[in-house]
Amino acid sequence: MPRTHPPLVISELQREQLERWVAAHGTPQQVALRCRVVLGAASGGSDVLLADLLGVSRPTVALWRGRFAQAGSAGLWEIAPGRGRKSTYSSRKIQAIVQATTSSKPEGMTHWSCRTMAQAQGVSKSTVSTIWRSHHLKPHRVKTFKLSTDARFLEKLTDVVGLYLNPPDQALVLCVDEKTQIQALDRTQPGLPMKKGRLGTMTRDYKRNGTTCLFAALEVLQGKVVGQCFSRHRHQEFLKFLRRIDAEFPGDSVLHLVMDNYGTHKHPTVRAWMKRHPRFVPHFVPTSSSWLNLVERWFGELTSKAVRRGSFSSVSDLQIAIAQFLEAWNEDPKPFVWTATAESIHTRLSQCRQTLEQIKPGCTAPRTRHTKKQM
């Protein structure tokens, strides 16, 4: 006859807690299984019956029935030590490798590699690689940044972000900029096409066949882009492009232009032209803050999808490729949606400045003036 036990006594509060653990997605499977054992034992099920229903052995059911009776719900979270291979290096050794990675450099070098760190610490390179992965360390990678020193940073930031998040009625927001010195590079030998099991190829060397400058305006709401190539990027070319924008968006609706502080955009001739055309309202991003101009994001699309892998025997071939990409983009434009608020950006940049001041005490942040959002 199978051994029987009286029903396990649990309180209503314990039952609710066990049921929550079973239903929660973050509960480890072994803990959820133990909760099911206890709930089944509380309903009067025998060890053999519960073992069959849950797909475990009878001693397992008896173990966790008894563990709950002794330690309660907390006992179900006990994790037995693994029976696999024990760690070769102590936690002190691992911490020493992490500390050396983050706070030192090898002699005569800018950063550690797996091999140099392994040699310095007397371990294998695979051990260093494993420790780096577990601590999310990537010494071979670096990110670039630039903090603006514009005295009117907060004012300009609030103005531009306000246009993105709350665009004015009966008006259009256009992000305008130029991508200069786009090179017409021709590969010295034809590459092989991509096929199954093989990447496409292109020669690493190239021949320069000249450059072109692209003026572009991204309409923020719809994602449409107006672009025009010129051989130079002076204020004369910028005025021609402004007239092109005027023709592309006819009517009397106001056009808010988000631009950087390049001298061409603030040339006296350009300012005079805008005074004669009051529908054009300029908005300048802070200095060293080109990331605030959404057309820069579109320039990235152009480079990665139409220019970087291209081979152009002349500047005209490059301009044709750019025009084709523009046409294809505008057939199904996809707007870039801005989500960050001015307050969140300012808070994050303030934290960055504080970090820089701690590293370099002489580095001070520029003063900013708090102003109301301009629309």
C-alpha positions in Angstrom: 0.0 0.0 0.0 1.4 3.5 -0.8 2.4 5.6 2.1 -0.2 8.3 2.9 0.3 11.6 4.8 -2.3 13.9 6.3 -3.0 17.0 4.2 -0.3 19.7 4.7 -1.6 22.6 6.7 -1.0 26.0 5.1 -2.6 29.3 5.9 -4.7 31.3 3.4 -2.0 33.9 3.2 0.6 31.2 2.3 -1.7 29.7 -0.3 -2.1 33.1 -2.0 1.7 33.7 -2.0 2.4 30.2 -3.5 -0.2 30.7 -6.2 1.3 34.1 -7.1 4.8 32.5 -7.4 3.4 29.8 -9.7 1.8 32.4 -11.9 4.6 34.9 -12.0 6.8 34.8 -15.1 10.0 35.7 -13.2 9.7 32.7 -10.7 12.5 30.1 -11.4 11.0 26.8 -12.7 12.4 24.8 -9.8 10.7 27.1 -7.3 7.4 27.0 -9.2 7.6 23.2 -9.1 8.1 23.2 -5.3 5.1 25.5 -4.9 3.0 23.0 -6.9 4.1 20.2 -4.7 3.1 22.1 -1.5 -0.2 23.1 -3.0 -0.9 19.5 -4.0 0.0 18.2 -0.6 -2.3 20.8 1.0 -5.2 19.4 -1.0 -4.6 15.9 0.4 -2.8 14.3 -2.5 -0.4 11.4 -1.7 3.3 11.5 -2.5 2.9 8.9 -5.3 0.0 10.6 -6.9 1.7 14.0 -6.8 4.9 12.5 -8.2 3.0 11.1 -11.2 1.1 14.3 -11.8 4.2 16.6 -11.6 6.6 14.2 -13.3 9.1 13.9 -10.4 10.2 11.2 -8.0 8.4 10.4 -4.8 11.4 11.4 -2.7 11.4 14.8 -4.3 7.7 15.3 -3.2 8.5 14.1 0.3 11.6 16.4 0.5 9.7 19.6 -0.3 6.7 18.7 1.7 8.9 18.3 4.7 11.0 21.4 3.9 7.9 23.5 3.8 6.7 22.1 7.1 10.0 23.1 8.7 10.9 26.4 7.1 7.7 27.7 5.5 7.5 29.5 2.2 11.1 30.8 2.4 12.5 27.3 2.4 11.2 26.7 -1.1 13.8 29.2 -2.5 16.8 27.3 -1.2 19.1 26.4 -4.0 21.4 23.4 -3.5 25.0 23.8 -4.6 25.6 22.6 -8.1 27.2 19.2 -8.6 29.2 20.4 -11.7 32.7 21.7 -11.9 33.6 24.1 -9.1 35.0 27.6 -9.9 38.7 27.6 -10.6 39.3 31.1 -9.4 38.1 32.8 -6.2 35.9 35.8 -6.1 38.9 37.9 -5.0 40.8 36.9 -8.2 37.8 37.8 -10.4 37.4 41.1 -8.6 41.1 41.8 -9.2 40.7 41.3 -13.0 37.6 43.5 -13.1 39.4 46.2 -11.1 42.4 46.1 -13.3 40.2 46.3 -16.5 38.4 49.4 -15.3 41.1 51.3 -13.6 44.4 50.6 -15.3 46.0 50.3 -18.7 48.8 48.0 -20.0 52.1 49.7 -20.4 52.3 51.7 -23.6 48.8 50.8 -24.7 45.3 52.5 -24.5 43.3 49.4 -23.4 43.5 45.8 -22.4 42.9 42.8 -24.6 42.1 39.3 -23.5 45.7 38.1 -24.1 47.4 41.1 -22.4 45.1 40.8 -19.3 45.6 37.0 -19.2 49.3 37.5 -19.2 49.2 40.2 -16.5 46.9 38.2 -14.2 48.3 34.7 -14.8 45.1 33.2 -16.2 43.9 32.0 -19.6 42.5 34.3 -22.2 39.2 32.4 -22.2 38.9 33.0 -18.5 39.3 36.7 -19.0 36.8 36.7 -21.8 34.3 34.9 -19.6 34.8 37.3 -16.7 34.4 40.3 -19.1 31.2 38.9 -20.6 29.7 38.2 -17.1 30.5 41.8 -16.0 29.5 43.4 -19.3 33.0 44.8 -19.9 34.1 45.6 -23.5 37.5 47.3 -23.4 37.9 47.1 -27.2 34.9 49.4 -27.7 34.5 53.1 -27.0 31.7 55.6 -27.5 32.2 59.2 -28.6 30.5 62.2 -27.0 30.6 66.0 -27.0 29.0 68.2 -24.3 27.8 71.6 -25.6 29.3 74.7 -24.1 26.6 77.0 -25.5 25.6 79.6 -23.0 22.0 79.4 -24.2 22.0 75.6 -24.3 18.8 75.1 -22.3 16.9 77.8 -24.1 17.8 76.4 -27.5 17.2 72.8 -26.4 13.7 73.6 -25.0 12.9 75.5 -28.2 13.8 72.7 -30.6 12.4 69.8 -28.5 9.2 71.8 -28.1 8.8 71.8 -31.9 9.3 68.1 -32.0 6.9 67.1 -29.2 4.3 69.9 -29.7 4.5 71.2 -33.2 2.5 74.4 -33.8 -0.8 74.3 -35.7 -1.0 75.3 -39.3 2.7 75.1 -39.7 5.5 72.7 -40.8 8.7 71.8 -39.0 11.6 71.2 -41.3 15.0 69.9 -40.1 17.6 71.4 -42.5 21.3 70.7 -42.9 24.0 69.9 -45.4 26.0 66.7 -45.8 29.3 68.0 -47.2 32.2 66.2 -48.9 30.3 63.1 -50.0 33.0 61.3 -52.0 32.4 59.5 -55.3 34.6 56.5 -54.7 35.2 54.0 -57.4 36.5 50.5 -56.5 39.7 49.5 -58.3 38.3 46.0 -59.2 34.8 44.7 -59.5 33.5 42.8 -56.5 31.8 39.4 -56.3 28.0 39.3 -55.7 26.6 37.8 -52.6 25.4 34.2 -52.8 24.4 31.4 -50.4 27.3 30.8 -48.0 29.3 33.8 -49.2 29.2 37.6 -48.5 29.4 40.1 -51.3 32.9 41.5 -51.8 34.5 44.8 -52.6 38.1 46.0 -52.8 39.5 47.8 -49.8 41.2 50.3 -52.0 39.4 52.9 -54.2 39.8 55.8 -56.5 38.5 59.3 -55.6 36.4 60.9 -58.4 35.4 64.1 -56.6 32.8 65.2 -54.0 29.4 66.6 -53.8 27.4 68.5 -51.1 23.8 67.6 -50.3 21.4 70.1 -48.8 18.4 68.3 -47.3 15.2 69.2 -45.4 13.3 66.6 -43.5 9.6 67.3 -42.9 9.2 66.0 -39.3 5.5 65.1 -39.3 5.4 63.0 -42.6 9.1 62.1 -43.0 9.3 63.5 -46.5 12.8 64.8 -47.5 13.7 67.5 -50.0 17.2 67.3 -51.2 19.5 69.0 -53.7 23.2 68.5 -54.6 25.6 71.3 -55.1 29.4 71.5 -55.8 29.9 73.9 -52.9 28.1 74.8 -49.7 28.2 78.6 -49.5 25.4 80.9 -48.6 24.6 81.3 -52.3 23.8 77.6 -52.5 21.9 77.7 -49.3 19.7 80.5 -50.7 19.0 78.4 -53.8 17.9 75.5 -51.5 15.7 77.8 -49.5 13.9 78.8 -52.7 13.6 75.1 -53.5 11.9 74.6 -50.1 9.6 77.5 -50.8 8.5 75.9 -54.0 8.1 72.4 -52.5 5.8 73.6 -49.7 3.6 76.2 -51.5 1.1 78.4 -49.6 1.3 80.7 -46.7 1.9 78.1 -43.9 4.7 78.9 -41.6 7.9 76.9 -42.0 9.9 76.3 -38.9 13.5 75.5 -39.8 15.7 73.6 -37.3 19.3 74.2 -38.2 22.8 74.2 -36.7 25.0 77.2 -36.2 27.1 76.9 -39.4 28.1 80.3 -40.7 26.2 79.8 -44.0 22.9 79.6 -42.1 23.5 83.0 -40.4 25.0 84.9 -43.3 23.7 88.5 -43.5 22.3 87.8 -47.0 20.4 84.7 -45.7 19.1 86.7 -42.8 17.9 89.5 -45.1 16.2 87.0 -47.4 14.3 85.4 -44.4 13.2 88.9 -43.3 11.6 89.3 -46.8 10.0 85.8 -46.4 8.5 85.8 -42.9 7.0 82.3 -43.3 10.6 81.0 -42.7 11.2 80.9 -39.0 14.8 79.7 -38.0 15.5 77.7 -34.9 19.1 77.0 -34.0 20.2 73.9 -32.1 22.9 74.5 -29.4 26.5 74.3 -30.6 28.1 70.8 -30.7 24.5 69.3 -30.6 24.0 68.1 -34.1 22.2 65.0 -32.6 19.2 67.4 -32.0 18.7 67.8 -35.7 16.6 64.9 -37.0 17.9 65.2 -40.6 21.2 63.8 -39.3 19.4 60.6 -38.6 18.3 60.5 -42.2 21.8 61.2 -43.4 22.8 58.0 -41.6 20.2 56.1 -43.7 21.5 57.6 -46.9 25.1 56.7 -46.1 24.5 53.1 -45.0 22.0 52.3 -47.8 23.1 54.2 -50.8 26.6 55.5 -50.5 28.9 53.4 -48.4 28.8 50.3 -50.6 28.4 52.1 -53.8 31.0 52.4 -56.6 30.8 55.7 -58.5 32.9 56.5 -61.6 32.0 60.2 -61.4 30.3 62.8 -59.3 27.2 62.7 -61.5 26.9 58.9 -60.8 26.9 59.7 -57.1 24.3 62.4 -57.5 22.1 60.1 -59.5 22.4 57.5 -56.7 21.4 60.1 -54.1 18.4 61.2 -56.2 17.3 57.6 -56.6 17.4 57.1 -52.9 15.5 60.3 -52.3 12.8 59.2 -54.7 12.5 55.8 -53.2 12.4 57.2 -49.7 9.6 59.7 -50.5 7.4 57.0 -52.1 7.0 55.6 -48.6 8.4 58.1 -46.1 8.9 57.0 -42.5 9.1 59.8 -40.0 11.6 59.7 -37.1 9.6 60.0 -33.8 11.2 62.1 -31.1 10.3 61.0 -27.6 12.8 62.5 -25.1 11.7 65.6 -23.2 13.9 68.7 -22.7 13.9 68.0 -18.9 15.1 64.4 -19.3 17.9 65.5 -21.7 19.0 68.3 -19.4 19.1 66.0 -16.4 21.2 63.4 -18.1 23.6 66.0 -19.5 23.9 67.6 -16.1 24.9 64.2 -14.7 27.5 63.8 -17.4 29.0 67.2 -16.6 29.2 66.3 -12.9 31.1 63.1 -13.8 33.5 65.1 -16.0 34.1 67.6 -13.1 34.9 64.7 -10.8 37.4 63.3 -13.3 38.8 66.8 -14.2 38.2 69.3 -11.4 39.0 72.3 -13.7 36.2 71.4 -16.1 33.2 73.5 -15.4 29.8 73.5 -17.0 28.5 76.6 -18.9 25.9 78.7 -17.4 22.4 78.3 -18.8 19.4 80.6 -18.7 16.0 79.1 -17.8 13.4 80.4 -20.3 9.9 79.5 -21.3 9.4 77.2 -24.2 9.4 79.1 -27.5 6.9 78.0 -30.1 
